Amino acid sequence: MKDSNGIIGFASKVHIPPPILLMSLSELGVSFSKYRRKRKDASGCAAMKAIGSFLSLTGFTVSATAAVYMIKEGQSPNPKNQKSKVVTSGPFVASRNPIYLGSLLAALGRSFANRSIAGMVATAAGWIYVDRVIVPGEERYLTEQFVNSYIEYRDKTARWIGSPISSKV
């Protein structure tokens, strides 16, 4: 599909939005772990449940806050919808992908709270796919769509969190 500027929108090729992909993989791993456990551990590990719950809550909060900032700026959080500008406020100051980062935290938290190594591994595999396939495609699209404004933003904001490693990140 081409937009009004003749640019092919990468997001239109993404069939499963990354937040849904990460949460689904985490859930599959957790379900697999529960199925494989031979005995019910009623007590579990309270510390792991607390840490996992904290990670999940933090992740959902980051994702929801980022979505609210996108809506305030007149942009849809849905990656399949056309963008008319780069959002650089709120959580987008610390990360170019706060919705995906929040989804990763929530998925890892779910797996951690359920002591599911399979969930953590599945989530990590999903994150590698998002980091190596989905995000680079979105970044190419944003660079073509917004040229200087996106390049300036990319150069001063990390893909995930922290300081940008280089302008090619």
C-alpha positions in Angstrom: 0.0 0.0 0.0 1.2 3.5 -0.8 0.4 6.5 1.2 -0.3 10.0 -0.3 3.5 10.6 -0.5 4.1 7.4 -2.4 6.0 5.8 0.5 5.2 2.2 1.2 4.1 1.9 4.9 6.1 -0.8 6.6 3.6 -1.2 9.4 0.9 -2.3 6.9 3.1 -5.4 6.4 3.1 -6.3 10.1 0.4 -8.8 10.7 0.7 -9.1 14.5 1.4 -5.9 16.4 4.5 -6.3 18.6 2.7 -5.9 22.0 0.3 -8.7 21.1 3.1 -10.8 19.8 5.2 -10.4 23.0 2.2 -11.0 25.4 1.1 -14.0 23.3 4.5 -15.6 23.4 4.8 -15.0 27.1 1.3 -16.6 27.7 2.2 -19.6 25.5 5.4 -20.1 27.5 3.6 -19.8 30.9 0.9 -22.2 29.7 3.6 -24.7 28.6 5.4 -24.4 32.0 2.1 -25.0 33.9 1.4 -28.0 31.8 4.9 -29.4 32.3 4.9 -29.0 36.1 4.2 -32.3 37.8 3.2 -31.0 41.1 1.2 -27.9 42.2 3.4 -25.5 44.2 0.7 -23.7 46.1 3.1 -21.3 47.8 5.1 -20.4 44.8 7.7 -17.8 45.4 6.2 -14.7 46.8 9.3 -12.6 45.9 9.1 -13.7 42.2 5.4 -13.0 42.1 5.9 -9.6 43.6 8.8 -8.7 41.2 6.9 -10.1 38.2 3.8 -8.1 39.2 5.8 -5.0 39.5 7.4 -5.5 36.1 4.0 -6.1 34.5 2.4 -3.1 36.1 5.4 -0.9 35.1 5.2 -2.2 31.6 1.5 -1.6 31.2 1.9 1.9 32.7 4.7 2.7 30.3 2.7 1.4 27.3 -0.5 3.2 28.3 1.3 6.4 29.0 3.0 6.3 25.6 -0.3 5.6 23.9 -1.9 8.6 25.7 0.9 10.9 24.5 0.5 9.6 20.9 -3.3 10.3 21.1 -2.7 13.8 22.6 -0.4 14.5 19.6 -3.1 13.4 17.2 -1.3 10.1 16.3 -2.8 6.6 16.5 -0.8 4.1 18.7 -1.8 1.4 16.1 1.4 0.8 14.0 -0.7 0.1 10.9 -2.1 3.7 10.9 -0.4 6.4 8.9 1.6 8.9 11.0 1.7 12.6 10.3 4.5 13.6 12.8 7.1 12.2 15.2 6.0 12.1 18.8 8.9 13.2 21.0 7.3 14.0 24.4 6.4 12.0 27.5 8.0 8.5 27.5 9.2 9.1 23.9 11.9 11.3 25.5 13.6 8.3 27.0 12.8 5.7 24.3 11.9 5.7 20.7 9.7 2.6 21.3 8.1 3.0 24.7 5.0 1.0 23.8 7.1 -2.0 22.7 9.4 -1.6 25.7 6.4 -1.5 28.1 5.0 -4.6 26.4 8.3 -6.4 26.8 8.4 -5.5 30.6 4.8 -6.7 31.0 5.4 -10.0 29.2 8.6 -10.7 31.1 6.8 -9.8 34.3 4.0 -12.3 33.6 6.6 -15.0 32.9 8.6 -14.1 36.0 5.6 -14.1 38.3 4.7 -17.5 37.1 8.3 -18.8 37.3 8.1 -19.8 33.7 11.5 -20.2 32.0 9.7 -21.1 28.8 7.7 -17.8 29.0 10.9 -15.8 29.4 12.6 -17.6 26.6 9.6 -17.2 24.3 9.4 -13.5 25.2 13.1 -13.0 24.6 12.8 -14.7 21.2 9.8 -12.4 20.3 11.8 -9.3 21.5 14.7 -10.3 19.2 12.3 -10.5 16.3 10.8 -7.1 17.2 14.3 -5.6 17.6 15.9 -7.0 14.5 12.9 -7.1 12.1 10.0 -5.0 13.1 11.7 -1.9 14.5 14.3 -1.5 11.7 11.5 -1.6 9.2 9.5 1.0 11.1 12.7 3.2 11.4 13.3 3.0 7.7 9.7 4.1 7.1 9.9 7.0 9.6 13.2 8.1 8.1 11.7 8.3 4.7 8.5 9.9 6.0 9.9 12.5 8.3 13.6 12.8 7.1 15.3 15.4 9.2 12.9 15.5 12.2 13.2 11.7 12.7 17.0 11.6 12.1 17.4 14.4 14.8 15.1 12.5 17.2 16.9 9.1 16.5 20.3 10.7 17.1 19.3 12.0 20.6 17.0 9.2 21.8 17.8 5.5 22.4 15.9 2.8 20.5 15.0 1.2 23.8 16.3 3.1 26.8 19.4 5.0 27.9 21.7 6.9 25.5 21.7 6.3 21.8 24.7 4.2 20.8 25.1 5.8 17.4 23.1 7.6 14.7 22.6 4.2 13.0 20.8 2.6 15.9 
